[in-house]
């Protein structure tokens, strides 16, 4: 079984079947980026309809055991996640509302400062706010995994140290392996390891550079993270966007907060990244197989990276206390 820690896109029966046929037992999807609580509820309703209409292919995940059930019945488990905390509308009580609606993974900030903390793209990282501490505590209480993929490093360390449960960085890389504001400095990664968290190695070309060029590069990226963090702290998060049209890309980058041109993770002063090799769910299994067949990782280590470590985070993280 394979688990992808993060995707975003527009899904239909074909894209769900592609995941299932590629052996992906679970994937965390992006229900919202900048959307308000009501808009996110609309997105969740769409997911409810899509999975209900295709329940022979997909299953909504509320517990880690649902992932096991999806795999046993040859379906893909859909973990409902968001890439921002905008769905809470700055209301602490809304965390419980969205947990009851099935949301299990929430990124504290996206690409701008919010009431919780700082983004990786802000020139000054405010750190986790008092409200942010309340949000993390409430997510811990309910069983909602804290994701730090786009937060600033100071906010990230604050959240890791405040959380009573291991957190996730579900689609990013070590900045020491590829320098990019979206990637994580050693202080964050050291704290993540010390507190039992997991980083989803990401082959998105803008934050992986030449590692994204082919299966060998992607494998090297995984292995170097295993060497750096230890295999128990490394997983996989593709950041693929199946079916996403150009207006989705502009929404991700700009939301409603700006009229100016925004390039997202594209660095103006960097050479153009290679064409992305990881362009379909089938490539996830190809990467896992390559790691074993080339002798770069053993079968047990590869299983930990591509499913076991996510299952550990989900088994602990999705259960209310």
C-alpha positions in Angstrom: 0.0 0.0 0.0 1.1 3.5 -0.8 0.1 6.7 1.0 0.5 10.2 -0.5 0.6 12.9 2.1 -0.7 15.7 0.0 -2.4 16.4 -3.4 -4.6 19.2 -4.7 -6.7 19.3 -7.8 -10.1 18.6 -9.3 -11.1 15.0 -9.0 -13.6 12.8 -10.8 -14.1 9.1 -11.1 -11.2 8.7 -13.5 -8.7 10.4 -11.2 -9.9 8.4 -8.2 -9.6 5.2 -10.2 -6.1 6.2 -11.3 -5.1 6.5 -7.6 -6.7 3.1 -6.8 -5.1 1.4 -9.7 -1.7 2.8 -8.8 -2.0 1.1 -5.4 -2.5 4.3 -3.5 -4.3 3.3 -0.3 -4.8 6.8 0.9 -4.2 10.4 -0.1 -4.7 13.7 1.8 -6.6 16.0 -0.5 -6.9 19.8 -0.3 -10.4 20.9 0.4 -9.5 24.6 0.7 -6.7 27.1 0.4 -8.2 30.5 1.1 -11.8 29.5 1.4 -14.0 30.6 4.4 -15.9 28.2 6.6 -19.0 28.2 4.4 -17.0 27.8 1.2 -15.0 24.9 2.7 -18.3 23.3 3.7 -19.4 23.5 0.1 -16.1 21.8 -0.9 -16.7 19.1 1.7 -20.2 18.6 0.3 -18.8 18.1 -3.1 -16.4 15.5 -1.8 -19.2 13.7 0.0 -21.1 13.5 -3.3 -18.1 12.4 -5.3 -17.2 9.6 -2.9 -20.8 8.5 -2.5 -21.3 8.3 -6.2 -18.0 6.3 -6.6 -18.0 4.2 -3.4 -16.7 1.2 -5.3 -13.5 3.2 -5.9 -13.1 5.5 -2.9 -13.8 5.7 0.8 -13.8 8.8 3.1 -11.3 8.4 5.9 -12.1 9.4 9.5 -9.9 6.9 11.3 -6.6 5.2 10.4 -8.6 2.0 10.4 -10.6 3.4 7.4 -7.4 3.3 5.4 -7.0 -0.4 6.2 -10.6 -0.9 5.1 -10.1 1.0 1.9 -7.0 -1.0 1.1 -8.7 -4.3 1.9 -11.6 -3.4 -0.4 -9.4 -2.2 -3.3 -10.4 1.5 -2.9 -8.5 4.7 -2.2 -9.0 6.3 1.2 -9.6 10.0 1.0 -8.2 12.0 3.9 -9.9 15.4 4.0 -7.4 18.2 4.6 -6.9 21.9 4.0 -3.8 24.0 3.2 -4.8 26.9 5.4 -6.7 27.5 8.6 -9.1 29.9 6.9 -11.9 27.4 7.3 -12.0 28.2 11.0 -12.8 31.9 10.4 -10.7 32.8 13.5 -13.2 30.9 15.7 -11.8 28.3 18.0 -15.1 26.4 18.2 -15.1 25.8 14.5 -12.2 23.3 14.8 -14.7 20.9 16.4 -17.3 21.6 13.8 -14.9 20.7 11.0 -13.6 17.6 12.8 -17.2 16.4 13.0 -17.4 17.0 9.2 -14.4 14.7 8.7 -11.5 17.1 8.3 -8.4 15.4 9.7 -5.4 17.5 8.5 -5.1 21.3 8.6 -2.1 23.4 7.6 -1.8 26.3 10.0 -1.0 29.0 7.4 -0.7 29.1 3.7 1.2 31.7 1.8 0.5 34.8 4.0 0.4 35.7 7.6 -2.8 34.9 9.5 -4.1 35.1 13.0 -2.3 31.8 13.9 1.2 32.6 12.7 3.7 33.4 10.0 4.1 32.0 6.5 7.3 30.9 4.8 6.9 33.8 2.4 6.6 36.6 4.9 9.8 38.7 5.4 9.3 38.5 9.2 8.0 35.4 10.9 5.8 36.3 13.9 5.9 32.9 15.4 2.8 31.0 16.7 0.4 33.5 18.2 -1.6 33.1 21.4 -4.6 32.2 19.3 -2.4 29.8 17.3 -1.6 28.0 20.5 -5.3 27.6 21.3 -5.9 26.2 17.8 -3.0 23.7 18.1 -4.3 22.6 21.5 -7.8 22.2 20.2 -6.6 20.2 17.2 -4.6 18.0 19.5 -7.7 17.4 21.7 -10.0 16.5 18.9 -7.6 14.4 16.7 -6.8 16.7 13.8 -3.2 16.6 12.5 -1.2 19.8 12.5 0.5 20.4 9.1 3.4 22.9 8.8 4.2 22.7 5.1 3.9 26.4 4.3 4.5 28.0 7.7 7.6 30.0 8.6 10.4 28.3 10.5 9.8 30.2 13.8 6.1 29.4 13.7 6.9 25.8 12.8 9.2 25.3 15.8 6.7 27.0 18.1 3.9 24.7 16.9 6.1 21.5 17.1 7.1 22.4 20.7 3.6 23.4 21.7 1.8 20.4 20.2 1.2 17.4 22.5 1.1 15.1 19.5 3.6 14.6 16.6 3.0 17.0 13.7 3.4 16.6 10.0 5.2 18.6 7.3 3.3 16.8 4.6 4.8 18.2 1.4 8.2 20.0 1.7 11.9 19.2 1.8 15.0 20.1 3.8 16.4 23.5 2.8 19.9 22.1 3.2 19.2 19.8 0.2 17.4 22.4 -1.9 17.4 26.1 -0.9 13.9 27.5 -1.1 11.6 29.5 1.3 9.1 26.6 1.3 11.7 24.1 2.4 12.6 23.6 6.1 15.7 24.7 8.0 17.6 22.4 10.3 16.1 24.0 13.4 12.6 23.0 12.3 13.7 19.5 11.2 15.6 18.9 14.4 12.5 19.8 16.4 10.3 17.6 14.2 12.5 14.6 14.8 12.8 15.2 18.5 9.0 15.3 18.8 8.3 12.3 16.7 7.0 14.1 13.6 7.1 13.2 9.9 8.2 15.1 6.8 6.6 14.2 3.4 9.4 14.4 0.9 8.1 16.4 -2.1 9.0 16.0 -5.7 7.3 19.1 -6.9 9.9 20.6 -9.2 9.9 24.2 -7.9 10.9 23.0 -4.4 12.9 19.9 -5.5 15.0 21.4 -8.3 17.0 18.8 -10.2 15.9 16.0 -7.9 12.5 16.2 -9.7 14.1 15.4 -13.1 13.6 11.6 -13.1 13.2 8.5 -10.9 16.9 8.5 -10.0 16.7 12.1 -8.8 13.5 11.5 -6.8 15.1 8.4 -5.2 18.2 10.4 -4.3 16.0 13.0 -2.6 14.2 10.3 -0.5 17.5 8.7 0.5 19.2 11.9 1.5 16.2 12.7 3.7 16.4 9.3 5.3 20.1 9.8 6.0 19.4 13.3 7.4 16.3 12.6 9.5 16.2 8.9 10.1 13.8 6.6 8.2 11.1 6.8 10.9 10.6 10.5 10.2 10.4 10.4 6.4 7.3 9.9 4.3 6.1 11.1 0.9 3.9 14.0 -0.3 3.7 14.5 -4.0 1.8 17.8 -4.2 0.4 16.6 -7.5 -2.6 18.5 -8.9 -4.7 16.2 -11.1 -7.2 18.0 -13.3 -6.3 21.4 -11.9 -7.0 24.2 -14.6 -5.1 27.4 -14.7 -7.7 29.4 -12.8 -7.0 27.0 -9.9 -3.3 27.8 -10.0 -4.1 31.5 -9.9 -6.5 31.0 -6.9 -3.8 29.1 -5.1 -1.3 31.9 -5.6 -3.4 35.0 -5.2 -6.7 34.1 -3.4 -8.5 37.4 -2.7 -5.6 39.0 -0.9 -3.8 40.6 -3.9 -4.1 41.9 -7.4 -0.4 41.7 -8.1 1.3 39.0 -9.9 2.3 36.0 -7.7 4.5 33.2 -8.8 3.9 30.9 -5.9 6.9 28.6 -5.4 8.6 29.8 -8.7 11.8 31.7 -7.7 12.5 34.6 -9.9 16.3 34.4 -9.6 16.5 30.6 -10.0 17.1 28.7 -13.3 14.0 27.1 -14.7 13.3 23.8 -12.9 13.3 20.5 -14.9 10.0 19.2 -16.2 8.4 17.3 -13.3 8.8 13.5 -13.5 6.2 12.8 -10.8 3.2 13.5 -13.0 0.9 10.6 -12.2 0.0 8.3 -9.2 1.7 5.4 -11.0 5.0 7.2 -10.6 4.7 6.8 -6.8 4.8 3.1 -7.0 7.6 3.3 -9.6 9.7 5.4 -7.2 9.1 2.9 -4.3 10.0 0.0 -6.5 13.2 1.7 -7.8 14.4 2.4 -4.3 14.2 -1.3 -3.4 15.4 -2.7 -6.8 18.4 -0.4 -6.9 19.3 -1.3 -3.3 19.1 2.3 -2.1 16.6 1.3 0.6 15.5 -2.0 1.9 11.9 -3.2 1.6 11.1 -2.5 5.2 12.5 1.1 5.0 10.6 1.8 1.8 7.4 0.5 3.3 7.9 2.9 6.2 8.5 5.9 3.9 5.5 5.1 1.6 2.9 4.0 4.1 4.1 3.0 7.6 5.1 6.4 8.9 1.9 8.1 7.7 -0.1 5.3 9.3 1.7 5.9 12.6 0.9 9.6 12.5 -2.7 9.0 11.5 -3.3 6.2 14.1 -2.2 8.6 16.9 -3.4 11.9 15.3 -7.0 11.1 14.3 -8.2 9.9 17.7 -9.8 12.3 20.1 -8.5 12.5 23.7 
